[in-house]
Amino acid sequence: YYGSLNVWLWSAVFHSRDVYWTMLLDYASAVGLILIGMATSICRGLNIRERRRRHLLLLLCSLYYVRHI
């Protein structure tokens, strides 16, 4: 829920004020939402119920996000 609000906010800011830093925040939030969706899909698809494994997957996605951004 909050991830989607973040994406909508920065998308609106970017499309109202088209400058370099708003573009970066728009793209960074979009990539973050995609990674959240991917991690959720993997957890549900592979039926990962252990908290430790879910946290490991989220850590890997977070590290990729930080590296990408």
PDB file with one MODEL, atoms N, CA, C and O in Angstrom:
MODEL        1
ATOM      1  N   TYR A   1       0.817  -1.191   0.000  1.00  0.00           N
ATOM      2  CA  TYR A   1       0.000   0.000   0.000  1.00  0.00           C
ATOM      3  C   TYR A   1       0.864   1.259   0.000  1.00  0.00           C
ATOM      4  O   TYR A   1       0.669   2.142  -0.835  1.00  0.00           O
ATOM      5  N   TYR A   2       1.816   1.348   0.930  1.00  0.00           N
ATOM      6  CA  TYR A   2       2.655   2.537   1.014  1.00  0.00           C
ATOM      7  C   TYR A   2       3.613   2.630  -0.171  1.00  0.00           C
ATOM      8  O   TYR A   2       3.966   3.726  -0.608  1.00  0.00           O
ATOM      9  N   GLY A   3       4.029   1.482  -0.683  1.00  0.00           N
ATOM     10  CA  GLY A   3       4.881   1.501  -1.871  1.00  0.00           C
ATOM     11  C   GLY A   3       4.153   2.092  -3.064  1.00  0.00           C
ATOM     12  O   GLY A   3       4.737   2.861  -3.827  1.00  0.00           O
ATOM     13  N   SER A   4       2.887   1.742  -3.235  1.00  0.00           N
ATOM     14  CA  SER A   4       2.101   2.287  -4.337  1.00  0.00           C
ATOM     15  C   SER A   4       1.861   3.783  -4.170  1.00  0.00           C
ATOM     16  O   SER A   4       1.907   4.534  -5.145  1.00  0.00           O
ATOM     17  N   LEU A   5       1.606   4.217  -2.941  1.00  0.00           N
ATOM     18  CA  LEU A   5       1.437   5.651  -2.689  1.00  0.00           C
ATOM     19  C   LEU A   5       2.715   6.419  -3.031  1.00  0.00           C
ATOM     20  O   LEU A   5       2.659   7.517  -3.585  1.00  0.00           O
ATOM     21  N   ASN A   6       3.845   5.840  -2.700  1.00  0.00           N
ATOM     22  CA  ASN A   6       5.126   6.469  -3.006  1.00  0.00           C
ATOM     23  C   ASN A   6       5.311   6.615  -4.514  1.00  0.00           C
ATOM     24  O   ASN A   6       5.750   7.660  -4.994  1.00  0.00           O
ATOM     25  N   VAL A   7       4.975   5.562  -5.256  1.00  0.00           N
ATOM     26  CA  VAL A   7       5.126   5.615  -6.714  1.00  0.00           C
ATOM     27  C   VAL A   7       4.206   6.674  -7.312  1.00  0.00           C
ATOM     28  O   VAL A   7       4.633   7.448  -8.168  1.00  0.00           O
ATOM     29  N   TRP A   8       2.969   6.720  -6.880  1.00  0.00           N
ATOM     30  CA  TRP A   8       2.022   7.710  -7.403  1.00  0.00           C
ATOM     31  C   TRP A   8       2.479   9.128  -7.070  1.00  0.00           C
ATOM     32  O   TRP A   8       2.383  10.024  -7.908  1.00  0.00           O
ATOM     33  N   LEU A   9       2.973   9.332  -5.857  1.00  0.00           N
ATOM     34  CA  LEU A   9       3.440  10.654  -5.459  1.00  0.00           C
ATOM     35  C   LEU A   9       4.570  11.131  -6.356  1.00  0.00           C
ATOM     36  O   LEU A   9       4.500  12.230  -6.908  1.00  0.00           O
ATOM     37  N   TRP A  10       5.608  10.321  -6.509  1.00  0.00           N
ATOM     38  CA  TRP A  10       6.764  10.758  -7.286  1.00  0.00           C
ATOM     39  C   TRP A  10       6.471  10.804  -8.767  1.00  0.00           C
ATOM     40  O   TRP A  10       7.101  11.569  -9.498  1.00  0.00           O
ATOM     41  N   SER A  11       5.531  10.004  -9.225  1.00  0.00           N
ATOM     42  CA  SER A  11       5.125  10.109 -10.624  1.00  0.00           C
ATOM     43  C   SER A  11       4.424  11.438 -10.874  1.00  0.00           C
ATOM     44  O   SER A  11       4.673  12.098 -11.882  1.00  0.00           O
ATOM     45  N   ALA A  12       3.545  11.828  -9.953  1.00  0.00           N
ATOM     46  CA  ALA A  12       2.849  13.116 -10.100  1.00  0.00           C
ATOM     47  C   ALA A  12       3.825  14.284 -10.015  1.00  0.00           C
ATOM     48  O   ALA A  12       3.716  15.249 -10.773  1.00  0.00           O
ATOM     49  N   VAL A  13       4.783  14.193  -9.086  1.00  0.00           N
ATOM     50  CA  VAL A  13       5.772  15.266  -8.956  1.00  0.00           C
ATOM     51  C   VAL A  13       6.619  15.352 -10.218  1.00  0.00           C
ATOM     52  O   VAL A  13       6.888  16.446 -10.714  1.00  0.00           O
ATOM     53  N   PHE A  14       7.037  14.211 -10.736  1.00  0.00           N
ATOM     54  CA  PHE A  14       7.877  14.196 -11.936  1.00  0.00           C
ATOM     55  C   PHE A  14       7.137  14.777 -13.134  1.00  0.00           C
ATOM     56  O   PHE A  14       7.708  15.552 -13.901  1.00  0.00           O
ATOM     57  N   HIS A  15       5.881  14.411 -13.297  1.00  0.00           N
ATOM     58  CA  HIS A  15       5.148  14.879 -14.469  1.00  0.00           C
ATOM     59  C   HIS A  15       4.690  16.334 -14.324  1.00  0.00           C
ATOM     60  O   HIS A  15       4.297  16.956 -15.311  1.00  0.00           O
ATOM     61  N   SER A  16       4.736  16.876 -13.121  1.00  0.00           N
ATOM     62  CA  SER A  16       4.426  18.297 -12.972  1.00  0.00           C
ATOM     63  C   SER A  16       5.692  19.152 -13.026  1.00  0.00           C
ATOM     64  O   SER A  16       5.651  20.281 -13.516  1.00  0.00           O
ATOM     65  N   ARG A  17       6.798  18.636 -12.535  1.00  0.00           N
ATOM     66  CA  ARG A  17       8.085  19.338 -12.571  1.00  0.00           C
ATOM     67  C   ARG A  17       9.137  18.401 -13.139  1.00  0.00           C
ATOM     68  O   ARG A  17       9.747  17.617 -12.412  1.00  0.00           O
ATOM     69  N   ASP A  18       9.337  18.491 -14.425  1.00  0.00           N
ATOM     70  CA  ASP A  18      10.249  17.591 -15.117  1.00  0.00           C
ATOM     71  C   ASP A  18      11.690  18.081 -14.979  1.00  0.00           C
ATOM     72  O   ASP A  18      12.213  18.784 -15.844  1.00  0.00           O
ATOM     73  N   VAL A  19      12.316  17.688 -13.865  1.00  0.00           N
ATOM     74  CA  VAL A  19      13.731  17.979 -13.657  1.00  0.00           C
ATOM     75  C   VAL A  19      14.438  16.662 -13.337  1.00  0.00           C
ATOM     76  O   VAL A  19      13.797  15.634 -13.120  1.00  0.00           O
ATOM     77  N   TYR A  20      15.761  16.715 -13.313  1.00  0.00           N
ATOM     78  CA  TYR A  20      16.549  15.498 -13.184  1.00  0.00           C
ATOM     79  C   TYR A  20      16.255  14.729 -11.900  1.00  0.00           C
ATOM     80  O   TYR A  20      16.055  13.516 -11.949  1.00  0.00           O
ATOM     81  N   TRP A  21      16.224  15.400 -10.761  1.00  0.00           N
ATOM     82  CA  TRP A  21      16.050  14.698  -9.484  1.00  0.00           C
ATOM     83  C   TRP A  21      14.648  14.121  -9.344  1.00  0.00           C
ATOM     84  O   TRP A  21      14.486  13.079  -8.709  1.00  0.00           O
ATOM     85  N   THR A  22      13.614  14.769  -9.921  1.00  0.00           N
ATOM     86  CA  THR A  22      12.276  14.174  -9.838  1.00  0.00           C
ATOM     87  C   THR A  22      12.183  12.939 -10.727  1.00  0.00           C
ATOM     88  O   THR A  22      11.479  11.981 -10.405  1.00  0.00           O
ATOM     89  N   MET A  23      12.906  12.970 -11.856  1.00  0.00           N
ATOM     90  CA  MET A  23      12.948  11.791 -12.718  1.00  0.00           C
ATOM     91  C   MET A  23      13.596  10.619 -11.977  1.00  0.00           C
ATOM     92  O   MET A  23      13.101   9.494 -12.041  1.00  0.00           O
ATOM     93  N   LEU A  24      14.695  10.879 -11.279  1.00  0.00           N
ATOM     94  CA  LEU A  24      15.374   9.815 -10.534  1.00  0.00           C
ATOM     95  C   LEU A  24      14.466   9.232  -9.440  1.00  0.00           C
ATOM     96  O   LEU A  24      14.403   8.015  -9.268  1.00  0.00           O
ATOM     97  N   LEU A  25      13.772  10.094  -8.713  1.00  0.00           N
ATOM     98  CA  LEU A  25      12.884   9.610  -7.655  1.00  0.00           C
ATOM     99  C   LEU A  25      11.710   8.827  -8.235  1.00  0.00           C
ATOM    100  O   LEU A  25      11.267   7.845  -7.638  1.00  0.00           O
ATOM    101  N   ASP A  26      11.205   9.248  -9.388  1.00  0.00           N
ATOM    102  CA  ASP A  26      10.122   8.526 -10.049  1.00  0.00           C
ATOM    103  C   ASP A  26      10.582   7.126 -10.462  1.00  0.00           C
ATOM    104  O   ASP A  26       9.908   6.135 -10.181  1.00  0.00           O
ATOM    105  N   TYR A  27      11.720   7.057 -11.124  1.00  0.00           N
ATOM    106  CA  TYR A  27      12.225   5.757 -11.573  1.00  0.00           C
ATOM    107  C   TYR A  27      12.638   4.862 -10.414  1.00  0.00           C
ATOM    108  O   TYR A  27      12.409   3.654 -10.451  1.00  0.00           O
ATOM    109  N   ALA A  28      13.243   5.443  -9.388  1.00  0.00           N
ATOM    110  CA  ALA A  28      13.670   4.649  -8.235  1.00  0.00           C
ATOM    111  C   ALA A  28      12.471   4.059  -7.503  1.00  0.00           C
ATOM    112  O   ALA A  28      12.511   2.906  -7.075  1.00  0.00           O
ATOM    113  N   SER A  29      11.414   4.834  -7.359  1.00  0.00           N
ATOM    114  CA  SER A  29      10.227   4.304  -6.685  1.00  0.00           C
ATOM    115  C   SER A  29       9.543   3.234  -7.532  1.00  0.00           C
ATOM    116  O   SER A  29       9.006   2.268  -6.990  1.00  0.00           O
ATOM    117  N   ALA A  30       9.558   3.397  -8.852  1.00  0.00           N
ATOM    118  CA  ALA A  30       8.959   2.386  -9.722  1.00  0.00           C
ATOM    119  C   ALA A  30       9.737   1.062  -9.640  1.00  0.00           C
ATOM    120  O   ALA A  30       9.137  -0.012  -9.576  1.00  0.00           O
ATOM    121  N   VAL A  31      11.051   1.147  -9.643  1.00  0.00           N
ATOM    122  CA  VAL A  31      11.872  -0.068  -9.525  1.00  0.00           C
ATOM    123  C   VAL A  31      11.634  -0.727  -8.168  1.00  0.00           C
ATOM    124  O   VAL A  31      11.562  -1.953  -8.079  1.00  0.00           O
ATOM    125  N   GLY A  32      11.514   0.066  -7.130  1.00  0.00           N
ATOM    126  CA  GLY A  32      11.242  -0.481  -5.799  1.00  0.00           C
ATOM    127  C   GLY A  32       9.915  -1.221  -5.752  1.00  0.00           C
ATOM    128  O   GLY A  32       9.825  -2.294  -5.156  1.00  0.00           O
ATOM    129  N   LEU A  33       8.887  -0.659  -6.374  1.00  0.00           N
ATOM    130  CA  LEU A  33       7.582  -1.326  -6.388  1.00  0.00           C
ATOM    131  C   LEU A  33       7.630  -2.625  -7.185  1.00  0.00           C
ATOM    132  O   LEU A  33       7.004  -3.613  -6.802  1.00  0.00           O
ATOM    133  N   ILE A  34       8.359  -2.627  -8.276  1.00  0.00           N
ATOM    134  CA  ILE A  34       8.506  -3.853  -9.064  1.00  0.00           C
ATOM    135  C   ILE A  34       9.208  -4.933  -8.244  1.00  0.00           C
ATOM    136  O   ILE A  34       8.810  -6.097  -8.286  1.00  0.00           O
ATOM    137  N   LEU A  35      10.243  -4.557  -7.503  1.00  0.00           N
ATOM    138  CA  LEU A  35      10.955  -5.538  -6.684  1.00  0.00           C
ATOM    139  C   LEU A  35      10.093  -6.047  -5.529  1.00  0.00           C
ATOM    140  O   LEU A  35      10.173  -7.222  -5.173  1.00  0.00           O
ATOM    141  N   ILE A  36       9.274  -5.181  -4.944  1.00  0.00           N
ATOM    142  CA  ILE A  36       8.357  -5.627  -3.895  1.00  0.00           C
ATOM    143  C   ILE A  36       7.373  -6.644  -4.453  1.00  0.00           C
ATOM    144  O   ILE A  36       7.110  -7.675  -3.834  1.00  0.00           O
ATOM    145  N   GLY A  37       6.831  -6.344  -5.629  1.00  0.00           N
ATOM    146  CA  GLY A  37       5.907  -7.277  -6.273  1.00  0.00           C
ATOM    147  C   GLY A  37       6.573  -8.592  -6.640  1.00  0.00           C
ATOM    148  O   GLY A  37       5.975  -9.658  -6.492  1.00  0.00           O
ATOM    149  N   MET A  38       7.811  -8.521  -7.118  1.00  0.00           N
ATOM    150  CA  MET A  38       8.535  -9.737  -7.470  1.00  0.00           C
ATOM    151  C   MET A  38       8.800 -10.594  -6.236  1.00  0.00           C
ATOM    152  O   MET A  38       8.612 -11.810  -6.277  1.00  0.00           O
ATOM    153  N   ALA A  39       9.232  -9.979  -5.145  1.00  0.00           N
ATOM    154  CA  ALA A  39       9.511 -10.730  -3.920  1.00  0.00           C
ATOM    155  C   ALA A  39       8.237 -11.367  -3.376  1.00  0.00           C
ATOM    156  O   ALA A  39       8.254 -12.515  -2.931  1.00  0.00           O
ATOM    157  N   THR A  40       7.134 -10.624  -3.412  1.00  0.00           N
ATOM    158  CA  THR A  40       5.860 -11.174  -2.953  1.00  0.00           C
ATOM    159  C   THR A  40       5.420 -12.345  -3.817  1.00  0.00           C
ATOM    160  O   THR A  40       4.939 -13.355  -3.301  1.00  0.00           O
ATOM    161  N   SER A  41       5.581 -12.216  -5.125  1.00  0.00           N
ATOM    162  CA  SER A  41       5.205 -13.298  -6.032  1.00  0.00           C
ATOM    163  C   SER A  41       6.060 -14.541  -5.813  1.00  0.00           C
ATOM    164  O   SER A  41       5.553 -15.662  -5.856  1.00  0.00           O
ATOM    165  N   ILE A  42       7.342 -14.348  -5.582  1.00  0.00           N
ATOM    166  CA  ILE A  42       8.226 -15.496  -5.336  1.00  0.00           C
ATOM    167  C   ILE A  42       7.834 -16.182  -4.036  1.00  0.00           C
ATOM    168  O   ILE A  42       7.778 -17.410  -3.978  1.00  0.00           O
ATOM    169  N   CYS A  43       7.561 -15.401  -2.989  1.00  0.00           N
ATOM    170  CA  CYS A  43       7.171 -15.992  -1.698  1.00  0.00           C
ATOM    171  C   CYS A  43       5.874 -16.788  -1.836  1.00  0.00           C
ATOM    172  O   CYS A  43       5.757 -17.888  -1.296  1.00  0.00           O
ATOM    173  N   ARG A  44       4.921 -16.244  -2.544  1.00  0.00           N
ATOM    174  CA  ARG A  44       3.649 -16.939  -2.708  1.00  0.00           C
ATOM    175  C   ARG A  44       3.760 -18.108  -3.670  1.00  0.00           C
ATOM    176  O   ARG A  44       3.177 -19.166  -3.437  1.00  0.00           O
ATOM    177  N   GLY A  45       4.501 -17.922  -4.744  1.00  0.00           N
ATOM    178  CA  GLY A  45       4.640 -18.983  -5.739  1.00  0.00           C
ATOM    179  C   GLY A  45       5.393 -20.193  -5.234  1.00  0.00           C
ATOM    180  O   GLY A  45       5.041 -21.329  -5.553  1.00  0.00           O
ATOM    181  N   LEU A  46       6.430 -19.955  -4.446  1.00  0.00           N
ATOM    182  CA  LEU A  46       7.231 -21.052  -3.898  1.00  0.00           C
ATOM    183  C   LEU A  46       6.762 -21.479  -2.511  1.00  0.00           C
ATOM    184  O   LEU A  46       7.365 -22.352  -1.888  1.00  0.00           O
ATOM    185  N   ASN A  47       5.691 -20.864  -2.034  1.00  0.00           N
ATOM    186  CA  ASN A  47       5.088 -21.194  -0.748  1.00  0.00           C
ATOM    187  C   ASN A  47       6.119 -21.081   0.392  1.00  0.00           C
ATOM    188  O   ASN A  47       6.264 -21.981   1.219  1.00  0.00           O
ATOM    189  N   ILE A  48       6.813 -19.957   0.399  1.00  0.00           N
ATOM    190  CA  ILE A  48       7.814 -19.699   1.441  1.00  0.00           C
ATOM    191  C   ILE A  48       7.094 -19.132   2.654  1.00  0.00           C
ATOM    192  O   ILE A  48       6.593 -18.008   2.621  1.00  0.00           O
ATOM    193  N   ARG A  49       7.048 -19.908   3.711  1.00  0.00           N
ATOM    194  CA  ARG A  49       6.338 -19.482   4.917  1.00  0.00           C
ATOM    195  C   ARG A  49       7.267 -19.165   6.079  1.00  0.00           C
ATOM    196  O   ARG A  49       6.872 -18.494   7.033  1.00  0.00           O
ATOM    197  N   GLU A  50       8.490 -19.644   5.999  1.00  0.00           N
ATOM    198  CA  GLU A  50       9.435 -19.379   7.081  1.00  0.00           C
ATOM    199  C   GLU A  50       9.880 -17.922   7.046  1.00  0.00           C
ATOM    200  O   GLU A  50      10.279 -17.405   6.002  1.00  0.00           O
ATOM    201  N   ARG A  51       9.807 -17.285   8.175  1.00  0.00           N
ATOM    202  CA  ARG A  51      10.163 -15.869   8.269  1.00  0.00           C
ATOM    203  C   ARG A  51      11.615 -15.629   7.861  1.00  0.00           C
ATOM    204  O   ARG A  51      11.937 -14.621   7.232  1.00  0.00           O
ATOM    205  N   ARG A  52      12.469 -16.556   8.221  1.00  0.00           N
ATOM    206  CA  ARG A  52      13.891 -16.407   7.923  1.00  0.00           C
ATOM    207  C   ARG A  52      14.146 -16.395   6.408  1.00  0.00           C
ATOM    208  O   ARG A  52      14.936 -15.589   5.916  1.00  0.00           O
ATOM    209  N   ARG A  53      13.485 -17.279   5.685  1.00  0.00           N
ATOM    210  CA  ARG A  53      13.663 -17.332   4.226  1.00  0.00           C
ATOM    211  C   ARG A  53      13.054 -16.115   3.545  1.00  0.00           C
ATOM    212  O   ARG A  53      13.618 -15.593   2.583  1.00  0.00           O
ATOM    213  N   ARG A  54      11.916 -15.664   4.036  1.00  0.00           N
ATOM    214  CA  ARG A  54      11.299 -14.451   3.467  1.00  0.00           C
ATOM    215  C   ARG A  54      12.213 -13.254   3.671  1.00  0.00           C
ATOM    216  O   ARG A  54      12.377 -12.433   2.769  1.00  0.00           O
ATOM    217  N   HIS A  55      12.808 -13.154   4.850  1.00  0.00           N
ATOM    218  CA  HIS A  55      13.716 -12.044   5.127  1.00  0.00           C
ATOM    219  C   HIS A  55      14.974 -12.129   4.264  1.00  0.00           C
ATOM    220  O   HIS A  55      15.504 -11.102   3.841  1.00  0.00           O
ATOM    221  N   LEU A  56      15.443 -13.317   4.007  1.00  0.00           N
ATOM    222  CA  LEU A  56      16.601 -13.479   3.135  1.00  0.00           C
ATOM    223  C   LEU A  56      16.270 -13.003   1.720  1.00  0.00           C
ATOM    224  O   LEU A  56      17.063 -12.302   1.092  1.00  0.00           O
ATOM    225  N   LEU A  57      15.102 -13.387   1.228  1.00  0.00           N
ATOM    226  CA  LEU A  57      14.687 -12.954  -0.101  1.00  0.00           C
ATOM    227  C   LEU A  57      14.538 -11.434  -0.159  1.00  0.00           C
ATOM    228  O   LEU A  57      14.966 -10.806  -1.127  1.00  0.00           O
ATOM    229  N   LEU A  58      13.940 -10.846   0.862  1.00  0.00           N
ATOM    230  CA  LEU A  58      13.788  -9.395   0.901  1.00  0.00           C
ATOM    231  C   LEU A  58      15.144  -8.695   1.012  1.00  0.00           C
ATOM    232  O   LEU A  58      15.339  -7.620   0.443  1.00  0.00           O
ATOM    233  N   LEU A  59      16.065  -9.297   1.735  1.00  0.00           N
ATOM    234  CA  LEU A  59      17.413  -8.733   1.828  1.00  0.00           C
ATOM    235  C   LEU A  59      18.088  -8.739   0.466  1.00  0.00           C
ATOM    236  O   LEU A  59      18.715  -7.751   0.082  1.00  0.00           O
ATOM    237  N   LEU A  60      17.968  -9.834  -0.264  1.00  0.00           N
ATOM    238  CA  LEU A  60      18.572  -9.911  -1.603  1.00  0.00           C
ATOM    239  C   LEU A  60      17.962  -8.877  -2.545  1.00  0.00           C
ATOM    240  O   LEU A  60      18.678  -8.216  -3.297  1.00  0.00           O
ATOM    241  N   CYS A  61      16.645  -8.741  -2.502  1.00  0.00           N
ATOM    242  CA  CYS A  61      15.984  -7.735  -3.337  1.00  0.00           C
ATOM    243  C   CYS A  61      16.404  -6.330  -2.939  1.00  0.00           C
ATOM    244  O   CYS A  61      16.594  -5.472  -3.801  1.00  0.00           O
ATOM    245  N   SER A  62      16.550  -6.086  -1.643  1.00  0.00           N
ATOM    246  CA  SER A  62      16.965  -4.775  -1.163  1.00  0.00           C
ATOM    247  C   SER A  62      18.393  -4.451  -1.583  1.00  0.00           C
ATOM    248  O   SER A  62      18.690  -3.319  -1.964  1.00  0.00           O
ATOM    249  N   LEU A  63      19.270  -5.434  -1.515  1.00  0.00           N
ATOM    250  CA  LEU A  63      20.648  -5.214  -1.949  1.00  0.00           C
ATOM    251  C   LEU A  63      20.717  -4.917  -3.438  1.00  0.00           C
ATOM    252  O   LEU A  63      21.490  -4.062  -3.869  1.00  0.00           O
ATOM    253  N   TYR A  64      19.914  -5.619  -4.222  1.00  0.00           N
ATOM    254  CA  TYR A  64      19.864  -5.344  -5.655  1.00  0.00           C
ATOM    255  C   TYR A  64      19.337  -3.939  -5.909  1.00  0.00           C
ATOM    256  O   TYR A  64      19.851  -3.224  -6.770  1.00  0.00           O
ATOM    257  N   TYR A  65      18.316  -3.544  -5.163  1.00  0.00           N
ATOM    258  CA  TYR A  65      17.730  -2.208  -5.307  1.00  0.00           C
ATOM    259  C   TYR A  65      18.754  -1.125  -5.006  1.00  0.00           C
ATOM    260  O   TYR A  65      18.884  -0.164  -5.764  1.00  0.00           O
ATOM    261  N   VAL A  66      19.478  -1.272  -3.910  1.00  0.00           N
ATOM    262  CA  VAL A  66      20.491  -0.282  -3.539  1.00  0.00           C
ATOM    263  C   VAL A  66      21.592  -0.227  -4.581  1.00  0.00           C
ATOM    264  O   VAL A  66      22.062   0.856  -4.931  1.00  0.00           O
ATOM    265  N   ARG A  67      22.007  -1.376  -5.079  1.00  0.00           N
ATOM    266  CA  ARG A  67      23.042  -1.413  -6.114  1.00  0.00           C
ATOM    267  C   ARG A  67      22.546  -0.766  -7.405  1.00  0.00           C
ATOM    268  O   ARG A  67      23.286  -0.037  -8.065  1.00  0.00           O
ATOM    269  N   HIS A  68      21.305  -1.032  -7.758  1.00  0.00           N
ATOM    270  CA  HIS A  68      20.738  -0.500  -8.985  1.00  0.00           C
ATOM    271  C   HIS A  68      20.564   1.014  -8.919  1.00  0.00           C
ATOM    272  O   HIS A  68      20.858   1.731  -9.876  1.00  0.00           O
ATOM    273  N   ILE A  69      20.090   1.475  -7.797  1.00  0.00           N
ATOM    274  CA  ILE A  69      19.837   2.910  -7.651  1.00  0.00           C
ATOM    275  C   ILE A  69      21.152   3.628  -7.404  1.00  0.00           C
ATOM    276  O   ILE A  69      21.168   4.850  -7.252  1.00  0.00           O
TER     277      ILE A  69
ENDMDL
END
